[in-house]
Amino acid sequence: MFEKEYDVIVVGAGHAGSEAAAAAANLGSKTLLITMNLQNIAQMSCNPAMGGIAKGQIVREIDALGGYSGIVSDKSAIQFKMLNKSKGPAMWSPRVQSDRMLFAETWRFMLEQTPNLDFYQEMVSGILVEGGKVVGVKTSLGLEVKAKSIVLTNGTFLNGLIHIGEKQFGGGRAGERAATGITKDLIDLGFESGRMKTGTPPRVDGRSLDFSKMSVQPGDATPEKFSYSDKTKPLTKQRDCYMSHTSLLVHDILREGFDRSPMFNGSIDSVGPRYCPSIEDKINRFADKDRHQMFVEPEGWNTVEYYVNGFSTSLPEDIQFKALRECDGFQNVKFFRPGYAIEYDYFPPTQLKHTMETKLVSGLFFAGQINGTTGYEEAACQGMMAGINAHLTTYEKEPFILKRNEAYIGVLIDDLITKGTEEPYRMFTSRAEYRTLLRQDNADFRLTPKSFEIGLASEKRLRRMEEKKDQSEKFVQFFKETSVSDTVANPILKEKNSAEVKQSDKMVKMFSRPEIDMNDMRKIDNVEEYIKENNLDYEVLDQAEIQIKYAGYIEKEKNNADKLNRLEGIKIPENFDYTKLKSLSYEAMEKLKAIKPATVSQASRISGVSPNDVSVMLVYMGR
């Protein structure tokens, strides 16, 4: 059936579980992936898309570390967009529209090709713990499977409860049963738990829509891709998305169902995602708005099913249907299934270490929505870090931790375990104080060497990254060393309404002007010759342009990050007695005792710990 004992067992095969299993197995751990339905591995339970603002940076980071999300996203993409191109490169965020079925199929295929990985379909109903250490899991059929480390990635399945109007029923997703037993075991072990809510919109039949009444949302004219590997290629054809809007009439119809809405009649009292509110929440909170956007997204290359992004709801299905029929292009809409809300158990993430291991039980790791996050990308990166550290713990190796100035993944994990979250956590670029360093274009420079050191990223990936870095640096040097005459430069400058020059100067000065871009520089013959002679691709061109134009900002953030790392280097002993620090504020002492920060830097980011409290700690530690 399966082995009697594993190095790592991963419970749940969503985005977190899939990345956790891949990471542990690829590092060499004998790994078992247990899920309630093997047909639903890496299911896109909400929108059929990967990436977006800040989330795209996370997918790039997962890929740079040797995870699968970037490759799967590329292979199942039906549209690619680089968001925020009108802003600086720190804000650029890649996003793909995905073929939902192809995405899950590609994930399963890649996992099945992964050595050291076994699969088993059943519900895990409990955790086996001996002497404060996890030793295995038990299943609903009474089987016990032993393991040195366990990664729980239960998504929305822990005591999941689905709401559609006044109807409610147990389930982890539409058509799938909830998982029971694990929450009780964890509470009995001393864990604190809570409830959260998320929702999803109706899925509709594209044959019943009038797209001529909507505005077309095409992909990029020259699409890029997520993965840094050569296993994928940019799209050569794409599917369009569309945009429609609600109206005051639609809002009035939706309000008719408020008395039967679980959000307003007390059926749901848990907290939903603030940044992805339901349509009823939007019209309630933003009553002054006449309309709200809806993005109408195809679910794949060959299906007629569409996802109505922006119309998430748990209102009664008759109200959903009546209201949606008043939206532009939806007059004859037919439903595949109504929208719904789901409540589920989560465990406040301040109970975790930076490794994703729980503080209460050694060898037990949490990843994904069990930690109070929302989104495939946030789940996937947690899963990957938990899978890596579950392997390292099993083999008694040093943990793998990413700092806030090294990755968005580091920001996300540090936010969760230091500040906790009382609503579903979503990543934004604004959460990262070093976002100029943490760009989507340089994730491989930042993370592939680190991953190679622990044995996850392949040597081929490392060499590919080193070649790109070398080409980029040499291209930057070329601009610094090569001059351009005023007769060549001035026509280009004039075309861009930029001040003309009176003599020859280094190209880097011209290129540094905000209105001049790489396309302008390529009008200079020897620049285009250099590109062709050295066979430079778009990644190298982007990298060189960013390094030249944002050199000052990048250097400033590096200096700030170095100051942060000074405090990161001051470790706090695990059982440090904060009562010895008489000058600490009462709130700081309570928070520090509860969260047990690993470094002074982490302590400084805890809500309620003031700069004065940090100074008290530094003085006590002789710093």
C-alpha positions in Angstrom: 0.0 0.0 0.0 2.7 2.5 1.1 5.8 2.5 3.3 5.5 2.0 7.0 7.5 5.1 7.8 8.3 8.3 5.9 10.7 11.2 6.4 8.0 13.7 5.6 4.2 13.4 5.3 2.3 16.2 3.6 -1.4 16.4 4.4 -3.4 18.1 1.7 -2.6 18.5 -2.0 -3.5 22.1 -2.7 -1.0 24.7 -3.8 0.8 24.6 -0.4 0.8 20.8 -0.1 2.0 20.3 -3.7 4.9 22.6 -3.3 5.8 21.1 0.1 5.7 17.6 -1.2 7.8 18.5 -4.3 10.4 20.4 -2.2 10.9 17.6 0.4 11.0 14.9 -2.1 13.4 16.7 -4.5 15.8 17.3 -1.5 15.9 13.6 -0.9 13.3 12.9 1.8 11.0 9.9 1.5 7.7 11.7 1.2 4.0 10.8 1.3 1.4 13.1 0.0 -2.0 12.3 1.6 -5.2 14.0 0.2 -8.9 13.3 0.3 -9.2 13.3 -3.5 -6.2 12.6 -5.8 -8.3 13.9 -8.7 -8.1 17.5 -7.3 -4.4 18.0 -6.8 -3.5 21.7 -7.0 -7.1 22.6 -7.8 -7.7 26.3 -8.6 -10.7 26.5 -6.3 -11.2 30.3 -6.9 -10.0 32.3 -9.9 -8.2 30.6 -12.7 -5.1 32.8 -12.6 -1.6 33.0 -11.0 0.4 36.0 -10.1 -0.8 39.6 -9.9 0.4 42.5 -7.7 3.1 41.2 -5.4 1.8 37.6 -6.0 3.7 37.5 -9.3 6.9 38.3 -7.4 6.2 35.3 -5.2 5.7 32.9 -8.1 9.0 34.1 -9.6 10.7 33.5 -6.2 9.2 30.0 -5.9 10.6 29.3 -9.4 14.0 30.7 -8.6 14.2 28.4 -5.6 13.4 25.3 -7.8 9.6 25.0 -7.1 7.0 24.0 -9.6 4.5 26.9 -9.6 6.2 29.0 -12.3 6.6 26.1 -14.7 3.1 24.9 -14.2 1.7 28.4 -14.7 3.6 28.9 -18.0 2.6 25.5 -19.3 -1.1 26.1 -18.6 -1.3 29.8 -19.3 -3.9 31.2 -21.8 -3.0 34.9 -21.3 0.1 36.8 -19.9 0.1 40.3 -18.5 2.9 42.3 -16.8 0.9 44.6 -14.5 2.0 48.1 -13.4 4.3 48.7 -16.3 3.5 52.4 -16.1 5.2 52.5 -12.7 8.7 51.7 -11.6 10.1 48.2 -11.9 9.7 47.5 -8.1 5.9 47.5 -8.9 6.0 45.3 -12.1 4.0 42.1 -11.4 3.5 39.2 -13.8 0.1 37.5 -14.0 -1.2 34.7 -16.1 -4.8 33.6 -16.9 -4.7 29.8 -16.6 -6.5 26.9 -18.1 -7.9 25.5 -14.8 -8.0 21.8 -15.9 -4.6 21.9 -17.6 -3.1 23.6 -14.5 -4.1 20.7 -12.2 -3.2 18.1 -14.8 0.3 19.6 -15.3 0.8 19.8 -11.5 -0.2 16.1 -11.1 2.1 15.0 -14.0 5.1 16.9 -12.5 4.5 15.4 -9.0 4.2 11.9 -10.5 7.6 12.4 -12.1 9.1 13.5 -8.8 11.4 10.8 -7.2 10.9 9.9 -3.5 7.2 10.9 -3.6 4.3 8.5 -2.8 0.6 9.3 -2.9 -2.4 8.1 -0.9 -6.1 9.1 -1.0 -7.8 9.3 2.4 -8.7 11.8 5.1 -6.2 12.4 7.9 -8.2 12.6 11.1 -5.5 13.2 13.7 -1.9 13.8 14.5 0.3 11.4 16.5 2.6 13.1 19.0 4.9 11.6 21.6 7.0 13.6 24.1 6.3 16.9 22.3 7.4 15.6 18.9 5.2 14.5 16.0 5.6 10.8 15.1 2.9 10.4 12.4 -0.8 10.7 11.4 -3.9 8.6 11.7 -6.5 8.3 9.0 -10.3 8.1 9.0 -10.0 4.3 8.3 -7.9 3.9 11.5 -4.5 3.6 9.7 -1.4 5.0 11.4 1.5 6.2 9.3 4.7 7.1 11.0 6.9 10.1 9.9 9.7 12.2 11.3 8.1 15.5 10.1 4.5 16.4 9.2 3.3 19.3 7.1 -0.3 20.3 7.4 -1.8 22.2 4.4 -5.5 21.7 5.0 -6.7 24.8 3.1 -10.4 25.5 3.7 -11.2 21.9 4.6 -10.8 22.0 8.5 -14.5 21.9 9.6 -15.4 23.7 6.4 -18.9 25.1 6.2 -20.4 26.4 2.9 -23.0 29.1 2.8 -25.4 30.0 0.0 -28.1 32.3 1.3 -29.8 30.6 4.2 -28.5 27.2 3.1 -25.4 25.8 4.8 -23.7 22.5 4.5 -20.3 21.0 5.5 -17.7 21.0 2.8 -14.1 22.0 2.0 -15.0 23.2 -1.5 -18.2 22.9 -3.6 -18.9 19.2 -4.0 -16.2 18.0 -1.6 -16.6 17.0 2.1 -14.9 18.8 5.0 -12.1 17.4 7.0 -12.7 16.7 10.7 -10.7 15.6 13.7 -7.4 17.5 13.2 -8.7 20.7 14.8 -9.7 18.8 18.0 -6.3 17.1 18.2 -4.4 20.4 17.8 -6.5 22.2 20.4 -6.0 19.3 22.8 -2.3 19.7 22.2 -2.6 23.4 23.3 -2.9 25.2 20.0 -5.1 28.3 19.7 -7.6 28.2 16.8 -10.0 30.6 15.0 -12.4 30.8 12.1 -12.0 32.7 8.8 -14.2 33.1 5.7 -13.6 33.3 2.0 -15.9 33.3 -1.0 -16.1 32.7 -4.7 -18.3 34.0 -7.5 -20.7 32.2 -9.9 -19.3 30.3 -12.8 -21.3 31.0 -16.0 -21.8 29.6 -19.5 -19.9 31.8 -22.0 -22.4 30.8 -24.8 -25.0 32.8 -22.9 -23.0 36.0 -22.7 -22.9 39.0 -25.1 -19.2 40.0 -25.2 -20.0 42.8 -27.6 -21.4 44.7 -24.6 -18.2 44.3 -22.6 -14.8 45.8 -23.1 -12.0 43.5 -24.3 -9.0 42.9 -21.9 -6.3 41.3 -24.1 -2.9 40.0 -22.9 0.4 41.7 -23.5 1.4 42.2 -27.2 4.8 40.6 -26.4 4.1 38.2 -23.6 6.9 37.0 -21.2 6.7 34.0 -18.9 7.1 33.1 -15.2 9.8 30.5 -15.1 13.5 31.3 -15.4 14.1 27.7 -16.7 14.2 26.7 -20.4 11.4 24.2 -19.8 8.8 26.7 -20.9 8.3 29.3 -23.7 6.2 32.5 -23.8 2.7 32.2 -25.3 2.3 32.6 -29.1 -1.5 32.9 -28.9 -3.7 34.1 -26.1 -7.4 34.2 -25.0 -9.0 37.5 -24.2 -10.7 38.4 -21.0 -13.5 41.0 -20.8 -14.7 43.7 -18.4 -18.3 44.5 -17.4 -19.8 46.5 -14.6 -22.6 46.4 -12.0 -25.1 49.3 -11.8 -27.4 50.9 -9.3 -30.2 48.6 -10.4 -28.0 45.6 -9.8 -27.1 46.9 -6.3 -30.8 47.4 -5.5 -31.6 43.8 -6.5 -28.7 42.5 -4.4 -30.0 44.4 -1.4 -33.3 42.6 -1.7 -31.4 39.5 -0.5 -29.6 41.0 2.4 -32.1 39.7 4.9 -31.2 36.2 3.7 -27.5 36.9 3.4 -25.3 34.8 5.9 -23.1 37.9 6.1 -25.8 40.1 7.5 -28.2 37.7 9.3 -25.6 36.4 11.7 -24.9 33.0 10.1 -21.3 34.1 9.4 -19.4 35.9 12.1 -15.9 35.1 10.9 -13.7 37.6 9.1 -13.3 37.6 5.3 -10.6 39.0 3.1 -10.7 42.8 3.2 -9.0 43.2 -0.2 -11.2 40.8 -2.0 -14.7 41.5 -0.6 -17.9 40.0 -1.7 -20.2 42.0 -3.9 -22.7 42.5 -1.1 -19.9 43.7 1.2 -18.8 46.1 -1.5 -22.2 47.7 -2.1 -22.7 47.9 1.7 -19.3 49.5 2.5 -19.1 51.7 -0.6 -22.7 52.8 -0.9 -21.7 56.0 -2.7 -20.3 54.0 -5.8 -22.7 53.7 -8.8 -20.9 50.6 -10.2 -18.2 48.1 -9.6 -15.9 46.4 -12.2 -16.3 42.7 -13.0 -13.6 40.8 -15.0 -15.1 38.0 -17.1 -12.3 35.4 -17.3 -12.3 32.2 -19.4 -11.5 29.0 -17.5 -9.4 27.4 -20.2 -8.6 27.1 -23.9 -11.5 24.8 -24.9 -14.2 25.3 -22.3 -17.2 27.7 -22.4 -17.1 28.2 -18.6 -16.3 31.7 -17.3 -15.3 33.0 -13.9 -17.0 36.3 -12.9 -14.1 38.0 -11.0 -15.5 40.8 -8.8 -18.9 39.2 -8.1 -18.0 36.9 -5.2 -21.1 36.3 -3.2 -22.9 34.1 -0.7 -26.4 35.6 -1.4 -29.3 33.2 -2.3 -28.9 31.8 -5.8 -32.1 33.4 -7.0 -30.8 36.9 -6.1 -27.4 36.1 -7.6 -29.1 35.1 -10.9 -31.5 38.0 -11.0 -28.8 40.7 -10.2 -26.2 39.3 -12.7 -28.8 39.3 -15.5 -28.9 43.1 -15.2 -25.1 43.5 -15.9 -23.9 44.5 -19.3 -23.6 41.4 -21.5 -25.2 39.1 -18.9 -28.9 39.6 -19.9 -29.3 35.9 -21.0 -26.7 34.4 -18.5 -26.9 30.8 -17.6 -25.2 29.5 -14.4 -22.8 26.5 -14.1 -22.9 27.0 -10.4 -23.7 29.8 -7.9 -21.2 31.7 -5.8 -20.8 30.7 -2.1 -18.9 31.6 1.0 -16.9 29.1 3.1 -15.9 29.2 6.8 -13.0 27.1 8.0 -10.7 26.7 11.0 -7.2 28.3 11.0 -4.5 28.6 13.6 -3.0 32.0 14.4 0.5 31.9 12.8 2.3 33.5 15.8 2.4 29.9 17.0 5.1 29.2 14.4 8.8 29.7 14.0 10.3 31.3 10.8 10.8 27.7 9.5 7.0 27.2 9.5 7.5 24.6 12.3 5.1 25.0 15.3 6.6 26.1 18.6 4.5 23.6 20.6 5.3 20.4 18.7 8.6 19.8 17.0 8.5 18.3 13.6 5.0 19.7 12.9 4.7 22.3 10.2 1.8 24.4 9.0 1.4 26.0 5.6 -1.3 27.9 3.6 -4.7 28.8 4.7 -4.3 27.0 8.0 -2.1 30.0 8.9 -4.8 32.6 7.9 -3.5 33.5 4.5 -5.5 33.8 1.2 -4.3 33.1 -2.3 -2.6 30.3 -4.2 0.7 32.1 -4.3 0.9 32.9 -0.6 0.0 29.2 0.1 2.5 27.8 -2.4 5.5 29.7 -1.0 4.6 28.7 2.6 4.3 25.1 1.4 7.7 25.2 -0.2 9.4 26.7 2.8 7.7 24.2 5.1 8.7 21.3 2.8 12.3 22.5 2.7 12.5 22.8 6.5 10.7 19.6 7.2 13.4 17.8 5.2 16.2 19.8 6.9 14.7 19.1 10.3 14.5 15.3 9.5 18.2 15.2 8.6 19.2 17.5 11.4 20.5 20.3 9.1 20.5 24.1 9.6 17.1 25.6 8.8 16.4 27.6 5.6 15.1 31.1 6.4 14.6 34.0 4.1 14.9 37.5 5.5 12.7 40.5 4.7 15.4 42.1 2.5 15.9 38.8 0.6 12.4 37.8 -0.6 8.7 38.6 -0.6 8.5 35.1 0.9 10.6 36.3 3.8 8.3 39.3 4.3 5.2 37.2 4.2 6.4 34.6 6.8 7.9 37.3 9.1 4.6 39.2 8.9 2.6 36.1 9.8 4.7 34.9 12.7 5.6 38.3 14.1 2.3 40.2 13.8 -0.2 37.4 13.2 -3.4 38.1 11.3 -7.0 38.5 12.2 -8.2 38.5 8.6 -7.1 36.5 5.6 -3.6 37.8 4.8 -2.8 38.9 1.3 0.6 40.0 0.0 1.0 43.5 -1.4 4.1 45.4 -2.7 3.5 47.9 0.1 4.2 45.3 2.8 7.8 45.0 1.6 10.0 47.8 2.8 12.8 46.7 0.4 10.7 46.3 -2.7 13.2 47.9 -5.0 15.6 45.1 -4.1 12.8 42.4 -4.3 11.8 42.9 -7.9 10.2 40.2 -10.1 13.1 40.4 -12.6 15.9 39.5 -10.2 14.4 36.7 -8.1 16.8 34.2 -9.6 19.8 36.4 -8.7 18.6 36.7 -5.1 17.5 33.1 -4.5 18.9 30.5 -6.9 22.4 30.5 -5.3 20.8 30.0 -1.8 18.6 27.1 -3.1 21.5 25.5 -4.9 23.5 25.5 -1.6 20.8 23.4 0.1 20.5 21.0 -2.9 17.2 22.1 -4.3 17.9 24.3 -7.3 19.8 22.4 -10.0 23.3 23.2 -11.2 21.8 23.9 -14.6 19.6 26.6 -13.1 22.5 28.1 -11.3 24.7 28.2 -14.4 21.8 29.8 -16.4 21.4 32.5 -13.7 25.2 33.2 -13.6 25.3 33.5 -17.4 22.4 36.0 -17.3 24.0 38.0 -14.5 27.3 38.1 -16.3 25.7 39.2 -19.6 23.7 41.9 -17.7 26.8 43.3 -15.9 28.8 43.4 -19.1 26.0 45.2 -21.0 25.8 47.8 -18.2 29.6 48.2 -18.4 29.3 48.7 -22.2 26.9 51.7 -21.7 29.3 53.1 -19.1 32.4 52.8 -21.3 31.0 53.6 -24.7 30.4 57.2 -26.0 27.7 58.4 -28.3 28.1 61.5 -30.5 25.8 64.5 -30.3 24.9 64.0 -34.0 23.6 60.5 -33.1 22.1 61.3 -29.7 20.2 64.5 -30.6 17.6 63.2 -33.0 16.6 60.6 -30.5 16.5 63.1 -27.6 14.5 65.6 -29.7 12.0 62.9 -30.6 11.4 62.3 -26.8 11.3 66.0 -26.0 14.6 65.7 -24.0 17.2 68.4 -23.8 19.8 68.0 -26.6 23.5 67.7 -25.9 26.4 69.8 -27.4 29.1 67.1 -27.4 29.8 63.4 -27.2 29.3 61.7 -23.9 29.0 58.3 -22.3 25.8 56.4 -23.3 25.0 55.8 -19.6 24.2 59.5 -19.1 21.7 59.5 -22.0 20.2 56.2 -20.9 19.8 57.5 -17.3 17.2 60.1 -18.4 13.7 59.1 -17.3 12.2 59.6 -20.8 14.8 57.4 -22.6 14.2 53.7 -22.7 16.0 50.6 -24.1 14.0 51.0 -27.4 15.5 54.5 -27.8 19.0 53.2 -27.1 18.6 50.5 -29.7 18.3 53.1 -32.4 22.1 53.6 -31.8 23.8 51.3 -34.3 26.6 49.9 -32.0 24.0 49.2 -29.2 21.9 47.0 -31.6 25.1 45.4 -32.9 26.2 44.5 -29.3 22.8 42.9 -28.6 22.9 40.8 -31.7 26.5 39.8 -31.4 26.0 38.6 -27.8 22.6 37.1 -28.4 21.0 39.0 -25.5 17.4 38.1 -24.6 14.7 40.4 -23.1 15.6 39.3 -19.5 19.1 40.7 -19.9 17.9 43.9 -21.6 15.4 44.5 -18.8 18.0 43.8 -16.2 20.6 46.2 -17.7 18.0 49.0 -18.0 16.8 48.7 -14.4 20.4 48.6 -13.1 21.3 51.8 -14.9 18.1 53.7 -14.3 17.6 52.8 -10.6 21.2 52.5 -9.5 20.8 55.2 -6.8 17.5 53.7 -5.3 19.0 50.2 -5.3 22.1 51.3 -3.5 20.1 53.2 -0.9 17.9 50.2 -0.1 21.0 48.0 0.1 22.4 50.3 2.7 19.1 50.3 4.7 19.0 46.5 4.5 22.5 46.3 5.9 21.4 48.2 8.9 18.5 45.8 9.4 20.8 42.9 9.2 22.8 44.2 12.1 19.8 43.7 14.4 19.0 40.4 12.6 22.4 39.2 13.8 21.5 39.7 17.4 19.9 36.4 18.5 17.6 36.1 21.5 18.0 32.9 23.4 14.9 30.6 23.0 13.9 30.6 26.7 14.9 34.3 27.4 13.4 35.6 30.6 11.8 39.0 29.7 10.8 39.7 33.3 14.5 40.5 33.9 14.1 43.7 31.8 12.3 45.9 34.4 12.1 48.9 32.0 10.1 47.1 29.4 6.5 48.3 28.9 3.9 45.8 30.1 2.5 45.4 26.6 5.9 44.7 25.1 6.7 42.1 27.8 3.4 40.3 27.2 3.9 40.3 23.4 7.5 39.2 23.6 6.7 36.3 26.0 3.9 35.2 23.6 5.7 35.4 20.3 9.2 34.6 21.5 11.1 36.4 18.6 14.3 34.8 17.4 16.2 38.1 16.9 16.1 41.7 18.1 15.1 42.7 14.6 12.0 40.5 14.7 11.2 41.8 18.2 11.3 45.4 16.8 8.5 44.5 14.3 6.1 43.2 16.9 3.0 45.5 17.3 3.3 47.0 20.8 7.1 46.8 21.0 8.4 50.4 20.9 11.9 51.7 19.9 12.5 52.3 23.6 11.7 48.6 24.4 14.2 47.6 21.7 16.8 49.9 23.2 16.3 48.3 26.7 16.9 44.9 25.1 20.0 46.1 23.3 21.5 47.6 26.5 20.7 44.4 28.5 22.5 42.3 25.8 25.5 44.7 25.8 25.0 46.0 22.3 
